[in-house]
Amino acid sequence: MRPFKVSASRLGSFLLRWSLFPQEARFSPEKIVIRTYGFLALTSSEEEILWEKVAGFSHRNGVFWDQVSIETRGQTQAVISCLGKSASRRIKDVLQGLEK
C-alpha cells in the first residue's frame, strides 16, 4: 500500500462538528493516524491505530458526506466524519483489503 492522506470536508466539519479545521487521516504501511482539531484549532488530538489492531470497520453513507468508523482491539472506536464520497470509498477499499 502506498501512503496517502485524506481530509474531511471543510463545510461539513463546520456544519456538523463546529470546527473550522477538518479532520485528517494519514494511512501508511505501519499505521493509521487520525488528527482531529478543536474549535479554531486551539487544540488537536491524534489517534494512532496500528494495522494489526484493526478488528473491523463500518461505513455510513450520507447524502452529502460519509463517515467511517474503525473498530480496534483493546482501544476505543475511531471515527472519521464529513468525508467526501471518493475519500470514504478509498478508505473503505483499503480496510476491505485487510479482510482478504
Steps between C-alpha positions, in 0.01 A plus 500: 500500500624844413463764774218747450313771687133597498334807645140548599284767341553851641132586464388171652741541792366847569133408472510169685792532743527880539866481406669729248768238435406159354621164626799348322587133472841374386533139388846342487616137483557505879196684639207737465525843663181702545539867596197684634505873566302687761319827434738755344773232513596607851528131579550187295519132573663218309392141515739234374369161397738219411372278220522188716259664749223555242212264576243634254336809363166647405419740221201733520379661178356847529330725249794741490775344714592153622638368828741214562536343845802278565461244776815388678603234746547646846448865402211732440324527166655759266260706287581703190200712407402751231688308231445558132374203299833425331698523826263268685505253210881494505508437876233231465700324226817501713317365806321233296840391372592406858224239503653306210 
